[in-house]
Amino acid sequence: MESKGLQPMDSEQLRENAHKMVDFIADYYKSIENFPVLSQVEPGYLRELLPDSAPNQPETLQNVLDDVQAKILPGVTHWQSPSYFAYYPSNSSVAGFLGEMLSAGINMVGFSWITSPAATELEMIVLDWLGKLLKLPEDFLSTGQGGGVIQGTASEAVLVVLLAARDRVLRKLGKNALEKLVVYASDQTHSALQKACQIGGIHPENCKLLKTDSSTNYALSPDLLSKAISDDISTGLVPFFLCATVGTTSSTAVDPLLSLGKIAKNNGIWFHVDAAYAGSACICPEYRCYIDGVEEADSFNMNAHKWFLTNFDCSALWVKDRNALIQSLSTNPEFLKNKASQANMVVDYKDWQIPLGRRFRSLKLWMVLRLYGLENLQCYIRNHINLAKYFEGLVAADSRFEVDRPCYVCLYVFLFYTPDWTSDLSNTYLFTDKTFLTRSSYSILFICNTFNFTKLADFC
Ligand SMILES: *Cc1c(COP(=O)(O)O)cnc(C)c1O
């Protein structure tokens, strides 16, 4: 055996190898535009290229990096490419990267305050900061009964608040009421809500996705909601949860929070606002109007890992009543007991989420806020929205395209007419290398190829 290879954790070996890794990553970013955005490999390609079992003896980092270059990168779809326009933005940044690196370095598992007081306290502070930038009502800040928590994804965020809301109502009505509980949202709502209902034991027919259409720009109609609620109450069902979206996934439609929130309040319904993508825009005063009415909400969520320069994953969730979450999700086994928790002096984030273990994710958000500052972040958002407007102009001026829905922020929905439409082509354009804009990785385009005016809904 030539060398013993890497030690489990040796600071000098770390320094040397991590420098190499940073060089590798920096080179990757430098050359990212040389790759096709959408990976061109066939399913199962990697099994052909890698051995059947793990090596007996250590290999060198250089060997592994060579394999990454030759075998892994061809199978990567390059989300950070300036030519990536699919799904939603997934921005990273130097600050976000550095925060992620530091979190990997400290590598603690912060389920309770005592397991790393700084992790809990920084998370509370940073989410208060971000909550203030978004001008969230004070009840969402950690100084009162509420507070923020970083979840992995918007899906986990909606799940935990749905469970909190469910258990709040079941404590009143008894467990047998579960089959009567009803959830409302628009038919544009992200499928994460349906998954949350499945996990939460909500009867599938009681997850009511109310119809929207172009007359309201695909926003949920308060009248329709009121009617659905009173119909359901009259048949003995129990409305308990409303999910509104600011910036729906298929068209960035914005639900009217203020009137929906009033209806929810009058009916004792938990009101959750999903602003996973578009929420970031609300740090600019001119776009804050999209979440006007969030004052009425019980919970609010935005993904810093989408459009806020924070590397995946970082989904910020605020609630007004943290006890509702805790009552639903806390456990207190013997091995986790400690003085600070027992005395109720601290926040234990394990009780605000599904898993026990949790990462030090606030570091990267803190880095983003500190290393860029509000003015730069606002500038960045405005620039993207301007790019989308510029793009809108290009589309409007070209007869092959037809604008389908208004563009609220950056997601842009339009029809593209081409005689040789195939479903494969739709993928090609989703991940197109032939950019309409140069270096506009950040304006997300939902590009629908349609040959014969088929309904966009079929594609969404
Ligand atoms: C992206 C998105 C989601 C799902 O996000 P995850 O964090 O991947 O779970 C939910 N709702 C909206 C509006 C989104 O844009």
The ligand as a MOL file (V3000), in Angstrom:
LIG
                    3D

  0  0  0     0  0            999 V3000
M  V30 BEGIN CTAB
M  V30 COUNTS 15 15 0 0 0
M  V30 BEGIN ATOM
M  V30 1 C -40.9730 25.8760 -5.6060 0
M  V30 2 C -42.3090 26.0180 -4.9710 0
M  V30 3 C -42.7770 25.0540 -4.0520 0
M  V30 4 C -42.0300 23.7980 -3.6960 0
M  V30 5 O -40.7800 24.0610 -3.2620 0
M  V30 6 P -39.8520 23.0280 -2.4880 0
M  V30 7 O -39.0600 23.9460 -1.6390 0
M  V30 8 O -39.0550 22.3410 -3.5280 0
M  V30 9 O -40.7120 22.0950 -1.7090 0
M  V30 10 C -44.0100 25.2790 -3.4810 0
M  V30 11 N -44.7450 26.3640 -3.7890 0
M  V30 12 C -44.3280 27.2910 -4.6630 0
M  V30 13 C -45.1850 28.4650 -4.9770 0
M  V30 14 C -43.0830 27.1410 -5.2820 0
M  V30 15 O -42.6670 28.0830 -6.1440 0
M  V30 END ATOM
M  V30 BEGIN BOND
M  V30 1 1 1 2
M  V30 2 1 2 3
M  V30 3 2 2 14
M  V30 4 1 3 4
M  V30 5 2 3 10
M  V30 6 1 4 5
M  V30 7 1 5 6
M  V30 8 2 6 7
M  V30 9 1 6 8
M  V30 10 1 6 9
M  V30 11 1 10 11
M  V30 12 2 11 12
M  V30 13 1 12 13
M  V30 14 1 12 14
M  V30 15 1 14 15
M  V30 END BOND
M  V30 END CTAB
M  END
